[in-house]
Amino acid sequence: MLAIERKNEILAKLRAEQRVLVSELSAHYGVTEETIRRDLDKLEKEGYCTKTYGGAIWGNSTKADLSSTIRKKTNVDAKRAIAMEVAAIVEDGDHIMLDDSSTSLYIARQLKDKKNLTVITNSIEIVVELASIEGWTIMSTGGTLKQDSLALIGNQAQQMLLHYHVDKAFISCKGVDRENGVTDSSEHHALTKQAMIRSSRQTYLCVDSSKFDKTSFVKITAFPALTAVVTNEEPDPAWKSFFREMKLPCIAASDD
């Protein structure tokens, strides 16, 4: 099979299934994983997909809100690794905020052994996930439901968040860039996360490695507002140097 034929078939699979895995494509076509990654590189440059940890998803995720179903199935290992690091940060009795990201959903699942947590979130999925835990206080922001992400957004959500003061907030984003800061694809989501930052003593940016060197539509915050960055693998030397200059800790799962 010619390379162009393989690329077109991968594109068709992306359109139909919304996501692909490098390992599965490599086995199917009998080529190396590096060859598949080059195919995905080309498709990403052409604007058809966004590369993720171990594969790719349909469309440009820095410019659009993907459905919660797709987000939950993307970069699963990375999100679990981040969640384990966050579990070491959260202490029994903490008051925390979790945004509506799929990473926060994995964090919520990892925190279930903690005692007496108070969790404020704008995520319907997280409220349902934690509803049965005894001894916890679960608070929903209220607001307008965004159906694709199962998130509560709008002024009501933001005002509720600003009414409280918590120990730690855990937020994610669509892009992290040294010049442009922390960005998201939606102004509504960005405003919600800004409210969480203002309402917390400490803010942790929880992002997988695919988000680095990406810039999305609207700025959430600059780096000085963050307490630390939590990611799934050690960043490259340029990012390490940047974090040192900013005096911003970067907690990477591969550091353990």
N, C-alpha and C positions, 0 to 999 in steps of 0.2 A: 504494500500500500504506500502511495506517495504521501509525503508529509502534509501536503495541502489537503488531501482527502481525510487523513486522520484528524487534522485540526477542525475540519468542517463537521466531522462526525462528533467530535468532542463538543463543539458549539451546539449542535442539535441536542445532545444529551443534556447540556446545561439548560437550554431553553425548556426542555421537557421536565427535568427533575429538579431544577433550581440549584443543584450542587453536584460536584464530582470529587472523587478521591484519587490522588496520584497513584496510590498503590493498586487500586482496582483498575485504573486505566492502563497502567504499566503491564499488569498481568493479561489484560484483555488483548492488547495490541502486540505483546511480546517485545516491548522495547524497554529501555532503562527508565527509571523514575526521573532521571535528569532530563531525558528527552521529553517526557510529559511536562515537566516543569517549564521547559523552553516553549512548548506549545501554549501553555497557560500564560506565560509571560507575554507572548504575542497577542493573545486574546484580551489580556488585561490592558495592554497598550492601545488596543483598538477600541476599548471601552465596553467590551461585552461582559466582562466578569471582574471579580475581585479575588485575588489570591488569598488563601487563608492557610492556617497551619495544617498541612497535609492535603490540601486540595484547593478548590475554588468555589465561589458562589456566583449565581447569575446576577449581572448588573453591577453597577458601581456603588458599593455600600457606603462610601463617604458622601454620596450625594442623595441617597434615598434611604428611607426607613424600611428595613426588611421586616417581614412578618415575624411574630414571636416563634412560630414553628421552625422557620429557617434558622433564626438566630440560635435557638436552643441546640440545633444539630451541627452548628459550625464551631470549629476549634474547641471541641468538647474537652480533650485532654488538657489543653492550655487553661481553660476556665476552671477545671477541677484543681489543677496545680495552684492557680491563683487563690482559689477558695481555701485550700489547705494553709496557705501562708496567712490569709486573713484570719483564719480560726485561731492562729497563734497570737494575733494582735488583740482580738476581742476578749474581754475579761468578763467573768460572771458579774451580773449586776449592771453592766453597761447599758446606757441609752444610746442607740445607734439609728442612723438613717441609711436606707438602701434605695438606690434609684431603680428604675424599671428595666435595666439592662438584663440580658440573659446571664451575664457574669454575676450579677447580684443574686439571681435565682440560684446559681450554683453555690454562692457564698451562703445563702440562707440554709440550704440543705446541709452544708458542712458545719453549721453552728448549732445544730439541734441538741448536742450534748451539753451546751452551756446552760447555766442556771440564771433565772430571774432577769432575762434580757427584756428591754423595752425596744421594740422595733417600729419605726415610723417609715412608711413606704408609700409610693404612688403606684405600685405594681399590684394588680389584681392577682396575678399568679403567685407572688410572694405571700400575700395575705392568705390565700388558700393553702399554700404549702405549709405555713406555720400555724394554721388555725387550731390544730389539735394539741399543741404543746402546752402542757400544764406549767403554770408558774410564770409564763411570759405575758407581757402586755403587747398586743399587736394593734397598731393604729394606722388607719388608712387616711390619706389626705383628703379624699373627696375630690371633686372636679369633674371635668368632661372626659368620658371614656374615649380613648383612641383605640379603635377596634383591632387594628392590625398588630399593635404592640401590647394590647391589654394594659395600657398605662392610663392613669388619671392625670390630666394636664389642665392648664389654664390658670386664671387668677386665683380661683378658690384653692387649688392645690398649692400654689406658691404662698398664699397668705397663711394657710394652715402651717406650712413648714416654718415660716418666719415667726410663728407664735411660740415655738419651742426652742430649747437649747439642749443639745445632746453632746455626748462625749466624742463620738466619732461618726463621720459620714463616709460611705463607700460609694464612689461613682465611677462610671465608665464613660467612654466617648467613641467617636468614629475616627478621630485622627489626633496624633500627637506630633508636633513639629517644633523644632528648636526656635524658629523665628515666629511662628504663628500661634504657638501655645496649644491649648487643649480645645478641640473643636467638635461640633456635632452637626448633623444634617438638618435638624429641626430647631427653630427658634423656641417652640414650646418646651421641648426637652431641655434645651440649654438654660432657659429661665428657671425651670424646676431644679436643675442641678446647681445653679447659682444660689438659689434659696437654701439648698442643703449646705452649701459651703459657708454661707453667712451664719447658719444656725448651729454649726458644730465647732467644738474646740479643736478638733483634728480632722483633716480631710485626706483620705487615701484615694489616689487615682488607680483603679484596677483595670489594666489593659493587657491584652495578649500582644505578642511581638509583631503581629501583622499590622497593628495600628501605628507603629512608629514610622516617622517620615511621611505621614499622610496628613492632609489638611482638608477638612470638610467645610460646610457652608458658613456656620456661625460660631463665633468664639464663646466658649464657656468660661475660661479663666486663663490667667497667666500662671506660670509655675510658682511664683512666690506664695500663692494662696494655698499651696499643697503642703501637707505634712510629709508625705512619702509617695513614691510610685511603687505599685506591686505588679509584677509581671511574671510570665511563665519561664523566661529564660534570660540569661545574662545579656544585656544590651551590647552593641558593638562599641569599639574604643571611642568613637566620636561622641556617642551618647554618655558613656562613662565619664569622659572629660567634662561634658556639659553639666552633668549632675554634680560633679565635684565643685565646679565653679559656682553653681547655684546653691551649694550646700544642701542639696535635696537628696535624702536617702532613696536608693532604689533597691527594693527587696525582690530578688529573683529566685524562683523556685529551684533553679539549678545551682544556687549558691550552697544549698544544704549538702 
